[in-house]
Structure formats: C-alpha cells, structure tokens
C-alpha cells in the first residue's frame, strides 16, 4: 500500500471513531486515580468497628431491591458499595459499614467513578457496548499502525521528521504537533489497545449467550455470615474484596491476593444452605486472563511510573482525537 493509502485509512478511522477514543482516553485517565478520587467524591463513613456482612447487606436493601454485589471498603472511613437489582433497573448504594446506614443511593450517575468505569468498559449499554469497546481497541491499533506507516522517514531523516517550524502557518503546526504526539505515544497506545482488547473481547460471547435466570433464593443473615466464615477459613490472612449474590443457593467471595499482583483475587464459592465449599481457587492457580492483563492495562504492574506514563498517553490520545477531526475540517474548508 502506498503512503497516501495509509493516510486515507487513518483519516477514515479517525473520523468515525474519534468520539469513542476521546471518551476512552478521558475515562481511562480518571480510572488511573480511582482510589484517591473515591475518597474525594464518595461519601465518608464513620471509623467504628464494621458490622457483620449480613447487616451491611440488610442496610443496603433498606429501601428495596436485592444486593447483587457488595464491595467491602479497603480502608477505615471508606463506605461499602453495593449494586442492587430492582424490577427493570439497577441501583447503587454507598453504605456506612459501621452503622449499616445508606449514605448515598441512586443510579449510576450518582456515583461518578462507577459511571466512568461503566462508560470505559461497556459504554453503559451491555454486550453491544462491550463489543464496540473491543472494536475501538482494534481500530486504535490500526490507527497507530497506519499513522506510523505514513510517517516512517527514510534513513537519516528521523530527527528532521519530528521538527516543528514555528514560522509555519498555524494549521501546519497543528498537523506537526498531531504527528509528533501520535509517533511518540504510539507504543503506549498500541499497548493499551491490545490489553484493552484482551480484557473486553473474552466477555462478549458470554453476554450474547441466552441464559435462563435462576429462581430467586432467599438468604438469611445467618446463612450469609456462616458462608463468609467458611470461605475465610480457606484464606485466613486475606482481606475481603467483594461478594456476589447470584440468586441461587450460593455466594461467590473474592479475597485480595496482593502477593500475586494488585488486581488478583482468591475465589471461593460457598453453598448457603449447608454451608460448604463449592469451589476454592487460589490466585496462583487462577488462569483467568483478566487477572494477568488488568494490572498491565491499568499500570499497576509498573508502579507510579506506569501510572504517569498511562496518564500522559491518555492526555495525548485525547488531544489526537480532537486535533485529527479539526485538521480534516480545516482541509475541507480550504478546498472550498
């Protein structure tokens, strides 16, 4: 393919997918700082001893609905976070773990960080949104490749190919800034695109597979606490991360496994009516792809340096998503 062909495809993809890439860049930048931002935007909880999990679940359900998932706060003074299902909708609630009182509740927009996560992962639209996000990752990889192929200089012209002449017209300087930003961030952009595809694509088939919902199973507080106690015996030194209630005679419990990586979990499923262990998977034996890829995609594997690099990449990508369509519009006007 000729260089002009690479440029043509680069422009076409950019014009169609620029809004999605801008959204992904901005929400990704927010999620890089999820923990510090959560302490700022989420309601603060009291610092007293935490209630049993069953009491926190009951508190979350005080205004109706059924808890589907409960996240346990990692730090004193943080609220527990619950996702609840109601007829025809999903609600969220922040609960004080020391009193069981609901501190805030509402739809996803009442919780900005959850909204950022839902936009980033599935565009708040189920499996179709998840597929579009995966497609956006493929497009981002193609744009990175076509952009580099168009720019690639001949031997001895590498430095000159990245220079910006301040005397050139503004629209030319804009094109040069766009080029330089894309070239310098291309490796990181390609890295994020590939890891993003690996995170989103495997979940698409499951979302499109018809599943008969199980009959609701009524749990009692005693069953919940007994099941968690049994699960804790599997990993006595691990802290609870979250609990899922899949509407059957079972709960699924995730424990932090920081000894593997920042996102890894030990998984335990417990039958409520017994209680007895149905499944127990240590993080070291868990081959789930997301557990390996997410720390890379989120920058956790590289410490603060990874966070800074990903933030720079996100800002550059947001700039490219804006300047690309702007250059197209400028060229279109100049041809009239």
C-alpha positions as YAML, in Angstrom:
chain: A
units: angstrom
residues:
- id: 1
  name: UNK
  ca: [0.00, 0.00, 0.00]
- id: 2
  name: UNK
  ca: [1.22, 3.50, -0.84]
- id: 3
  name: UNK
  ca: [1.85, 6.06, 1.91]
- id: 4
  name: UNK
  ca: [-1.22, 8.01, 0.77]
- id: 5
  name: UNK
  ca: [-3.28, 4.85, 1.26]
- id: 6
  name: UNK
  ca: [-2.17, 4.59, 4.88]
- id: 7
  name: UNK
  ca: [-3.13, 8.23, 5.40]
- id: 8
  name: UNK
  ca: [-6.55, 7.73, 3.82]
- id: 9
  name: UNK
  ca: [-7.40, 4.80, 6.08]
- id: 10
  name: UNK
  ca: [-6.01, 6.63, 9.11]
- id: 11
  name: UNK
  ca: [-8.32, 9.58, 8.43]
- id: 12
  name: UNK
  ca: [-11.40, 7.45, 7.79]
- id: 13
  name: UNK
  ca: [-10.98, 5.51, 11.00]
- id: 14
  name: UNK
  ca: [-10.28, 8.68, 12.96]
- id: 15
  name: UNK
  ca: [-13.41, 10.47, 11.74]
- id: 16
  name: UNK
  ca: [-15.67, 7.56, 12.67]
- id: 17
  name: UNK
  ca: [-14.11, 6.56, 15.98]
- id: 18
  name: UNK
  ca: [-12.75, 9.86, 17.35]
- id: 19
  name: UNK
  ca: [-15.66, 10.34, 19.82]
- id: 20
  name: UNK
  ca: [-15.23, 6.82, 21.21]
- id: 21
  name: UNK
  ca: [-11.45, 7.21, 21.52]
- id: 22
  name: UNK
  ca: [-11.86, 10.56, 23.25]
- id: 23
  name: UNK
  ca: [-14.30, 9.01, 25.74]
- id: 24
  name: UNK
  ca: [-11.97, 6.05, 26.37]
- id: 25
  name: UNK
  ca: [-9.00, 8.35, 26.91]
- id: 26
  name: UNK
  ca: [-10.78, 10.62, 29.39]
- id: 27
  name: UNK
  ca: [-12.46, 7.84, 31.40]
- id: 28
  name: UNK
  ca: [-9.22, 5.86, 31.42]
- id: 29
  name: UNK
  ca: [-7.36, 8.87, 32.85]
- id: 30
  name: UNK
  ca: [-9.97, 9.16, 35.62]
- id: 31
  name: UNK
  ca: [-9.78, 5.45, 36.47]
- id: 32
  name: UNK
  ca: [-6.00, 5.63, 36.87]
- id: 33
  name: UNK
  ca: [-6.67, 7.57, 40.09]
- id: 34
  name: UNK
  ca: [-9.73, 5.65, 41.25]
- id: 35
  name: UNK
  ca: [-8.65, 5.24, 44.86]
- id: 36
  name: UNK
  ca: [-7.69, 8.86, 45.67]
- id: 37
  name: UNK
  ca: [-10.66, 10.20, 43.71]
- id: 38
  name: UNK
  ca: [-13.02, 7.82, 45.53]
- id: 39
  name: UNK
  ca: [-12.06, 9.39, 48.87]
- id: 40
  name: UNK
  ca: [-12.89, 12.79, 47.41]
- id: 41
  name: UNK
  ca: [-16.17, 12.16, 45.58]
- id: 42
  name: UNK
  ca: [-17.70, 9.33, 47.62]
- id: 43
  name: UNK
  ca: [-19.40, 9.90, 50.99]
- id: 44
  name: UNK
  ca: [-17.21, 9.32, 54.03]
- id: 45
  name: UNK
  ca: [-18.14, 6.64, 56.54]
- id: 46
  name: UNK
  ca: [-17.59, 6.52, 60.29]
- id: 47
  name: UNK
  ca: [-14.49, 4.80, 61.63]
- id: 48
  name: UNK
  ca: [-16.14, 2.45, 64.12]
- id: 49
  name: UNK
  ca: [-15.92, -1.35, 64.04]
- id: 50
  name: UNK
  ca: [-17.52, -2.87, 60.95]
- id: 51
  name: UNK
  ca: [-20.83, -4.69, 61.24]
- id: 52
  name: UNK
  ca: [-21.23, -8.28, 60.05]
- id: 53
  name: UNK
  ca: [-21.57, -8.51, 56.28]
- id: 54
  name: UNK
  ca: [-25.19, -9.59, 56.59]
- id: 55
  name: UNK
  ca: [-26.01, -6.33, 58.42]
- id: 56
  name: UNK
  ca: [-24.36, -4.27, 55.67]
- id: 57
  name: UNK
  ca: [-26.39, -6.20, 53.07]
- id: 58
  name: UNK
  ca: [-29.58, -5.57, 55.02]
- id: 59
  name: UNK
  ca: [-28.73, -1.88, 55.28]
- id: 60
  name: UNK
  ca: [-28.16, -1.65, 51.52]
- id: 61
  name: UNK
  ca: [-31.57, -3.24, 50.91]
- id: 62
  name: UNK
  ca: [-33.40, -0.97, 53.36]
- id: 63
  name: UNK
  ca: [-35.12, 0.97, 50.56]
- id: 64
  name: UNK
  ca: [-35.89, -2.05, 48.40]
- id: 65
  name: UNK
  ca: [-34.05, -4.12, 45.86]
- id: 66
  name: UNK
  ca: [-31.67, -7.07, 46.17]
- id: 67
  name: UNK
  ca: [-27.91, -6.80, 46.52]
- id: 68
  name: UNK
  ca: [-26.18, -8.44, 43.57]
- id: 69
  name: UNK
  ca: [-22.67, -7.42, 44.53]
- id: 70
  name: UNK
  ca: [-21.11, -5.83, 47.59]
- id: 71
  name: UNK
  ca: [-17.65, -4.25, 47.69]
- id: 72
  name: UNK
  ca: [-16.01, -4.14, 51.09]
- id: 73
  name: UNK
  ca: [-14.06, -0.94, 51.89]
- id: 74
  name: UNK
  ca: [-10.32, -1.43, 51.91]
- id: 75
  name: UNK
  ca: [-9.62, 1.45, 54.30]
- id: 76
  name: UNK
  ca: [-11.16, 2.75, 57.52]
- id: 77
  name: UNK
  ca: [-13.52, 5.64, 56.87]
- id: 78
  name: UNK
  ca: [-14.48, 4.40, 53.39]
- id: 79
  name: UNK
  ca: [-18.03, 3.33, 52.54]
- id: 80
  name: UNK
  ca: [-19.09, -0.08, 51.33]
- id: 81
  name: UNK
  ca: [-20.52, -0.05, 47.81]
- id: 82
  name: UNK
  ca: [-23.43, -2.18, 46.65]
- id: 83
  name: UNK
  ca: [-25.05, -2.89, 43.29]
- id: 84
  name: UNK
  ca: [-28.74, -3.69, 43.69]
- id: 85
  name: UNK
  ca: [-31.29, -5.01, 41.22]
- id: 86
  name: UNK
  ca: [-34.85, -3.72, 41.22]
- id: 87
  name: UNK
  ca: [-37.61, -4.52, 38.73]
- id: 88
  name: UNK
  ca: [-36.39, -3.12, 35.41]
- id: 89
  name: UNK
  ca: [-33.40, -1.21, 36.74]
- id: 90
  name: UNK
  ca: [-30.09, -1.32, 38.62]
- id: 91
  name: UNK
  ca: [-29.36, 0.92, 41.57]
- id: 92
  name: UNK
  ca: [-26.26, 1.62, 43.60]
- id: 93
  name: UNK
  ca: [-25.73, 2.48, 47.25]
- id: 94
  name: UNK
  ca: [-22.89, 3.59, 49.49]
- id: 95
  name: UNK
  ca: [-23.30, 2.18, 53.00]
- id: 96
  name: UNK
  ca: [-21.59, 3.04, 56.26]
- id: 97
  name: UNK
  ca: [-20.05, -0.32, 57.30]
- id: 98
  name: UNK
  ca: [-20.11, 0.68, 60.97]
- id: 99
  name: UNK
  ca: [-23.83, 1.53, 61.14]
- id: 100
  name: UNK
  ca: [-25.43, -0.01, 58.05]
- id: 101
  name: UNK
  ca: [-26.90, 3.38, 57.12]
- id: 102
  name: UNK
  ca: [-27.18, 4.28, 53.44]
- id: 103
  name: UNK
  ca: [-25.01, 7.34, 52.78]
- id: 104
  name: UNK
  ca: [-25.96, 7.80, 49.13]
- id: 105
  name: UNK
  ca: [-28.05, 5.86, 46.65]
- id: 106
  name: UNK
  ca: [-29.27, 6.27, 43.10]
- id: 107
  name: UNK
  ca: [-28.50, 5.37, 39.52]
- id: 108
  name: UNK
  ca: [-25.02, 5.08, 38.09]
- id: 109
  name: UNK
  ca: [-24.74, 8.84, 37.52]
- id: 110
  name: UNK
  ca: [-24.99, 9.37, 41.29]
- id: 111
  name: UNK
  ca: [-21.58, 7.66, 41.51]
- id: 112
  name: UNK
  ca: [-19.20, 9.35, 39.03]
- id: 113
  name: UNK
  ca: [-16.40, 6.80, 39.32]
- id: 114
  name: UNK
  ca: [-18.76, 3.89, 38.69]
- id: 115
  name: UNK
  ca: [-20.13, 5.82, 35.72]
- id: 116
  name: UNK
  ca: [-16.58, 6.29, 34.38]
- id: 117
  name: UNK
  ca: [-15.94, 2.56, 34.77]
- id: 118
  name: UNK
  ca: [-19.19, 1.60, 33.01]
- id: 119
  name: UNK
  ca: [-18.50, 4.01, 30.14]
- id: 120
  name: UNK
  ca: [-14.92, 2.81, 29.79]
- id: 121
  name: UNK
  ca: [-15.73, -0.90, 29.87]
- id: 122
  name: UNK
  ca: [-19.07, -1.25, 28.07]
- id: 123
  name: UNK
  ca: [-20.41, 2.22, 27.22]
- id: 124
  name: UNK
  ca: [-23.25, 1.63, 29.70]
- id: 125
  name: UNK
  ca: [-25.04, -0.47, 27.12]
- id: 126
  name: UNK
  ca: [-24.50, -4.15, 27.83]
- id: 127
  name: UNK
  ca: [-22.87, -6.61, 25.46]
- id: 128
  name: UNK
  ca: [-23.27, -4.36, 22.41]
- id: 129
  name: UNK
  ca: [-21.30, -1.63, 24.15]
- id: 130
  name: UNK
  ca: [-18.67, -4.15, 25.20]
- id: 131
  name: UNK
  ca: [-18.30, -5.26, 21.58]
- id: 132
  name: UNK
  ca: [-17.97, -1.65, 20.42]
- id: 133
  name: UNK
  ca: [-15.25, -1.03, 23.01]
- id: 134
  name: UNK
  ca: [-13.36, -4.10, 21.76]
- id: 135
  name: UNK
  ca: [-13.77, -2.85, 18.18]
- id: 136
  name: UNK
  ca: [-12.45, 0.53, 19.32]
- id: 137
  name: UNK
  ca: [-9.32, -1.24, 20.57]
- id: 138
  name: UNK
  ca: [-8.84, -2.89, 17.17]
- id: 139
  name: UNK
  ca: [-9.34, 0.45, 15.43]
- id: 140
  name: UNK
  ca: [-6.88, 2.17, 17.78]
- id: 141
  name: UNK
  ca: [-4.25, -0.44, 16.95]
- id: 142
  name: UNK
  ca: [-4.90, 0.03, 13.22]
- id: 143
  name: UNK
  ca: [-4.70, 3.80, 13.53]
- id: 144
  name: UNK
  ca: [-1.42, 3.54, 15.39]
- id: 145
  name: UNK
  ca: [-0.04, 1.28, 12.66]
- id: 146
  name: UNK
  ca: [-1.28, 3.33, 9.70]
- id: 147
  name: UNK
  ca: [-0.13, 6.57, 11.29]
- id: 148
  name: UNK
  ca: [3.38, 5.19, 11.83]
- id: 149
  name: UNK
  ca: [3.47, 3.73, 8.31]
- id: 150
  name: UNK
  ca: [2.58, 7.10, 6.80]
- id: 151
  name: UNK
  ca: [5.14, 8.97, 8.92]
- id: 152
  name: UNK
  ca: [8.03, 6.47, 8.73]
- id: 153
  name: UNK
  ca: [11.02, 8.50, 7.47]
- id: 154
  name: UNK
  ca: [13.88, 7.45, 5.28]
- id: 155
  name: UNK
  ca: [17.29, 6.75, 6.79]
- id: 156
  name: UNK
  ca: [18.95, 9.84, 8.20]
- id: 157
  name: UNK
  ca: [15.77, 11.92, 8.43]
- id: 158
  name: UNK
  ca: [14.45, 10.76, 11.81]
- id: 159
  name: UNK
  ca: [15.21, 13.96, 13.72]
- id: 160
  name: UNK
  ca: [14.01, 16.19, 10.91]
- id: 161
  name: UNK
  ca: [10.78, 14.24, 10.60]
- id: 162
  name: UNK
  ca: [9.79, 15.38, 14.10]
- id: 163
  name: UNK
  ca: [10.74, 19.03, 13.88]
- id: 164
  name: UNK
  ca: [8.16, 21.81, 14.12]
- id: 165
  name: UNK
  ca: [8.88, 25.10, 12.36]
- id: 166
  name: UNK
  ca: [7.36, 27.92, 14.46]
- id: 167
  name: UNK
  ca: [7.21, 30.11, 11.35]
- id: 168
  name: UNK
  ca: [4.81, 27.84, 9.55]
- id: 169
  name: UNK
  ca: [1.05, 28.64, 9.45]
- id: 170
  name: UNK
  ca: [-1.00, 27.56, 12.47]
- id: 171
  name: UNK
  ca: [-2.76, 24.75, 10.62]
- id: 172
  name: UNK
  ca: [0.59, 23.29, 9.55]
- id: 173
  name: UNK
  ca: [1.97, 23.49, 13.08]
- id: 174
  name: UNK
  ca: [-1.18, 21.75, 14.32]
- id: 175
  name: UNK
  ca: [-0.58, 18.94, 11.85]
- id: 176
  name: UNK
  ca: [3.01, 18.61, 13.04]
- id: 177
  name: UNK
  ca: [2.01, 18.56, 16.70]
- id: 178
  name: UNK
  ca: [-0.58, 15.88, 15.87]
- id: 179
  name: UNK
  ca: [2.04, 13.84, 14.03]
- id: 180
  name: UNK
  ca: [4.63, 14.11, 16.82]
- id: 181
  name: UNK
  ca: [2.14, 13.24, 19.54]
- id: 182
  name: UNK
  ca: [0.98, 10.17, 17.65]
- id: 183
  name: UNK
  ca: [4.51, 8.98, 16.90]
- id: 184
  name: UNK
  ca: [5.86, 9.45, 20.41]
- id: 185
  name: UNK
  ca: [2.84, 7.83, 22.07]
- id: 186
  name: UNK
  ca: [2.41, 5.05, 19.50]
- id: 187
  name: UNK
  ca: [4.00, 2.26, 21.55]
- id: 188
  name: UNK
  ca: [1.92, 3.06, 24.64]
- id: 189
  name: UNK
  ca: [-1.23, 3.47, 22.54]
- id: 190
  name: UNK
  ca: [-0.67, 0.09, 20.91]
- id: 191
  name: UNK
  ca: [-0.03, -1.46, 24.34]
- id: 192
  name: UNK
  ca: [-3.30, -0.06, 25.73]
- id: 193
  name: UNK
  ca: [-5.22, -1.12, 22.62]
- id: 194
  name: UNK
  ca: [-4.01, -4.74, 22.81]
- id: 195
  name: UNK
  ca: [-4.55, -5.11, 26.55]
- id: 196
  name: UNK
  ca: [-7.97, -3.47, 26.23]
- id: 197
  name: UNK
  ca: [-8.99, -5.98, 23.55]
- id: 198
  name: UNK
  ca: [-7.81, -8.86, 25.74]
- id: 199
  name: UNK
  ca: [-9.96, -7.56, 28.61]
- id: 200
  name: UNK
  ca: [-13.16, -6.87, 26.70]
- id: 201
  name: UNK
  ca: [-13.31, -9.42, 23.86]
- id: 202
  name: UNK
  ca: [-13.49, -12.62, 26.00]
- id: 203
  name: UNK
  ca: [-16.66, -11.35, 27.75]
- id: 204
  name: UNK
  ca: [-18.60, -10.73, 24.53]
- id: 205
  name: UNK
  ca: [-19.70, -14.34, 23.76]
- id: 206
  name: UNK
  ca: [-20.99, -14.85, 27.31]
- id: 207
  name: UNK
  ca: [-23.09, -11.70, 27.07]
- id: 208
  name: UNK
  ca: [-24.78, -12.86, 23.87]
- id: 209
  name: UNK
  ca: [-25.46, -16.36, 25.16]
- id: 210
  name: UNK
  ca: [-29.05, -16.75, 26.34]
- id: 211
  name: UNK
  ca: [-29.10, -17.80, 29.99]
- id: 212
  name: UNK
  ca: [-32.21, -18.76, 31.90]
- id: 213
  name: UNK
  ca: [-32.18, -16.70, 35.10]
- id: 214
  name: UNK
  ca: [-32.25, -18.82, 38.25]
- id: 215
  name: UNK
  ca: [-35.16, -18.66, 40.64]
- id: 216
  name: UNK
  ca: [-34.55, -16.13, 43.42]
- id: 217
  name: UNK
  ca: [-33.07, -17.74, 46.52]
- id: 218
  name: UNK
  ca: [-33.98, -16.20, 49.86]
- id: 219
  name: UNK
  ca: [-30.93, -15.84, 52.04]
- id: 220
  name: UNK
  ca: [-30.93, -15.23, 55.76]
- id: 221
  name: UNK
  ca: [-28.36, -13.12, 57.63]
- id: 222
  name: UNK
  ca: [-27.14, -16.20, 59.46]
- id: 223
  name: UNK
  ca: [-26.53, -18.03, 56.16]
- id: 224
  name: UNK
  ca: [-24.53, -15.13, 54.73]
- id: 225
  name: UNK
  ca: [-22.27, -14.77, 57.78]
- id: 226
  name: UNK
  ca: [-21.77, -18.53, 58.10]
- id: 227
  name: UNK
  ca: [-20.83, -18.82, 54.41]
- id: 228
  name: UNK
  ca: [-18.31, -15.99, 54.69]
- id: 229
  name: UNK
  ca: [-16.79, -17.56, 57.81]
- id: 230
  name: UNK
  ca: [-16.33, -20.85, 55.95]
- id: 231
  name: UNK
  ca: [-14.78, -19.05, 52.99]
- id: 232
  name: UNK
  ca: [-12.42, -17.08, 55.23]
- id: 233
  name: UNK
  ca: [-11.03, -20.35, 56.58]
- id: 234
  name: UNK
  ca: [-9.67, -21.05, 53.09]
- id: 235
  name: UNK
  ca: [-7.62, -17.84, 53.14]
- id: 236
  name: UNK
  ca: [-7.41, -16.75, 56.79]
- id: 237
  name: UNK
  ca: [-4.90, -13.94, 56.19]
- id: 238
  name: UNK
  ca: [-6.62, -12.43, 53.13]
- id: 239
  name: UNK
  ca: [-8.99, -9.46, 53.28]
- id: 240
  name: UNK
  ca: [-12.42, -9.48, 51.69]
- id: 241
  name: UNK
  ca: [-12.68, -7.58, 48.44]
- id: 242
  name: UNK
  ca: [-16.23, -8.22, 47.23]
- id: 243
  name: UNK
  ca: [-19.12, -10.65, 47.42]
- id: 244
  name: UNK
  ca: [-21.51, -11.67, 44.64]
- id: 245
  name: UNK
  ca: [-25.02, -12.95, 45.25]
- id: 246
  name: UNK
  ca: [-26.03, -14.83, 42.06]
- id: 247
  name: UNK
  ca: [-29.69, -15.53, 43.05]
- id: 248
  name: UNK
  ca: [-29.15, -19.17, 43.90]
- id: 249
  name: UNK
  ca: [-28.08, -21.29, 46.83]
- id: 250
  name: UNK
  ca: [-24.55, -19.91, 46.61]
- id: 251
  name: UNK
  ca: [-22.45, -16.82, 47.14]
- id: 252
  name: UNK
  ca: [-19.13, -16.06, 45.44]
- id: 253
  name: UNK
  ca: [-16.49, -14.38, 47.57]
- id: 254
  name: UNK
  ca: [-13.31, -12.69, 46.34]
- id: 255
  name: UNK
  ca: [-10.34, -12.10, 48.65]
- id: 256
  name: UNK
  ca: [-7.43, -9.79, 47.88]
- id: 257
  name: UNK
  ca: [-4.32, -11.64, 46.69]
- id: 258
  name: UNK
  ca: [-1.75, -8.85, 46.60]
- id: 259
  name: UNK
  ca: [1.04, -11.42, 46.80]
- id: 260
  name: UNK
  ca: [0.34, -12.17, 43.11]
- id: 261
  name: UNK
  ca: [-0.49, -8.69, 41.82]
- id: 262
  name: UNK
  ca: [-2.56, -5.62, 42.69]
- id: 263
  name: UNK
  ca: [-5.72, -6.92, 40.99]
- id: 264
  name: UNK
  ca: [-5.52, -10.64, 41.76]
- id: 265
  name: UNK
  ca: [-8.10, -12.40, 43.92]
- id: 266
  name: UNK
  ca: [-8.65, -15.72, 45.62]
- id: 267
  name: UNK
  ca: [-12.11, -17.01, 44.65]
- id: 268
  name: UNK
  ca: [-14.36, -19.04, 46.95]
- id: 269
  name: UNK
  ca: [-17.91, -20.19, 46.24]
- id: 270
  name: UNK
  ca: [-19.97, -21.39, 49.20]
- id: 271
  name: UNK
  ca: [-23.34, -23.12, 49.31]
- id: 272
  name: UNK
  ca: [-25.59, -21.14, 51.61]
- id: 273
  name: UNK
  ca: [-27.91, -23.87, 52.80]
- id: 274
  name: UNK
  ca: [-25.15, -26.09, 54.22]
- id: 275
  name: UNK
  ca: [-22.73, -24.11, 54.34]
- id: 276
  name: UNK
  ca: [-19.99, -25.89, 52.38]
- id: 277
  name: UNK
  ca: [-17.29, -25.02, 49.86]
- id: 278
  name: UNK
  ca: [-18.39, -25.43, 46.26]
- id: 279
  name: UNK
  ca: [-15.20, -24.04, 44.70]
- id: 280
  name: UNK
  ca: [-11.96, -22.60, 46.00]
- id: 281
  name: UNK
  ca: [-9.32, -21.21, 43.61]
- id: 282
  name: UNK
  ca: [-6.15, -19.57, 44.96]
- id: 283
  name: UNK
  ca: [-4.93, -16.68, 42.85]
- id: 284
  name: UNK
  ca: [-1.78, -18.60, 41.93]
- id: 285
  name: UNK
  ca: [-3.94, -21.30, 40.32]
- id: 286
  name: UNK
  ca: [-6.43, -18.98, 38.67]
- id: 287
  name: UNK
  ca: [-5.86, -18.81, 34.90]
- id: 288
  name: UNK
  ca: [-8.44, -16.06, 34.27]
- id: 289
  name: UNK
  ca: [-6.99, -13.83, 31.54]
- id: 290
  name: UNK
  ca: [-8.23, -10.58, 33.12]
- id: 291
  name: UNK
  ca: [-6.20, -11.25, 36.27]
- id: 292
  name: UNK
  ca: [-2.99, -11.17, 34.23]
- id: 293
  name: UNK
  ca: [-3.91, -8.38, 31.81]
- id: 294
  name: UNK
  ca: [-5.74, -5.85, 34.01]
- id: 295
  name: UNK
  ca: [-2.67, -4.91, 36.11]
- id: 296
  name: UNK
  ca: [-0.87, -4.18, 32.83]
- id: 297
  name: UNK
  ca: [-3.73, -2.20, 31.31]
- id: 298
  name: UNK
  ca: [-4.22, -0.17, 34.50]
- id: 299
  name: UNK
  ca: [-0.49, 0.45, 35.01]
- id: 300
  name: UNK
  ca: [-0.33, -1.32, 38.39]
- id: 301
  name: UNK
  ca: [2.47, -3.61, 37.23]
- id: 302
  name: UNK
  ca: [4.82, -0.67, 36.74]
- id: 303
  name: UNK
  ca: [4.17, 1.34, 39.91]
- id: 304
  name: UNK
  ca: [3.93, 5.13, 39.84]
- id: 305
  name: UNK
  ca: [5.96, 5.29, 36.62]
- id: 306
  name: UNK
  ca: [3.30, 3.21, 34.88]
- id: 307
  name: UNK
  ca: [0.54, 5.48, 36.14]
- id: 308
  name: UNK
  ca: [2.35, 8.60, 34.93]
- id: 309
  name: UNK
  ca: [3.05, 7.10, 31.51]
- id: 310
  name: UNK
  ca: [-0.55, 5.98, 31.07]
- id: 311
  name: UNK
  ca: [-1.80, 9.41, 32.13]
- id: 312
  name: UNK
  ca: [0.42, 11.08, 29.54]
- id: 313
  name: UNK
  ca: [-0.76, 8.59, 26.93]
- id: 314
  name: UNK
  ca: [-4.42, 9.25, 27.80]
- id: 315
  name: UNK
  ca: [-3.96, 13.02, 27.50]
- id: 316
  name: UNK
  ca: [-2.09, 12.66, 24.21]
- id: 317
  name: UNK
  ca: [-4.78, 10.32, 22.85]
- id: 318
  name: UNK
  ca: [-7.49, 12.80, 23.88]
- id: 319
  name: UNK
  ca: [-5.57, 15.54, 22.07]
- id: 320
  name: UNK
  ca: [-5.22, 13.38, 18.95]
- id: 321
  name: UNK
  ca: [-8.94, 12.59, 18.98]
- id: 322
  name: UNK
  ca: [-9.69, 16.33, 18.92]
- id: 323
  name: UNK
  ca: [-6.97, 17.60, 16.59]
- id: 324
  name: UNK
  ca: [-7.50, 14.87, 13.97]
- id: 325
  name: UNK
  ca: [-11.11, 15.85, 13.10]
- id: 326
  name: UNK
  ca: [-10.13, 19.51, 13.40]
- id: 327
  name: UNK
  ca: [-7.43, 19.09, 10.74]
- id: 328
  name: UNK
  ca: [-9.90, 17.28, 8.48]
- id: 329
  name: UNK
  ca: [-12.34, 20.16, 8.86]
- id: 330
  name: UNK
  ca: [-9.63, 22.73, 8.12]
- id: 331
  name: UNK
  ca: [-8.61, 20.86, 4.97]
- id: 332
  name: UNK
  ca: [-12.23, 20.57, 3.88]
- id: 333
  name: UNK
  ca: [-12.76, 24.31, 4.27]
- id: 334
  name: UNK
  ca: [-9.55, 25.15, 2.40]
- id: 335
  name: UNK
  ca: [-10.70, 23.12, -0.63]
- id: 336
  name: UNK
  ca: [-13.96, 25.07, -0.99]
...
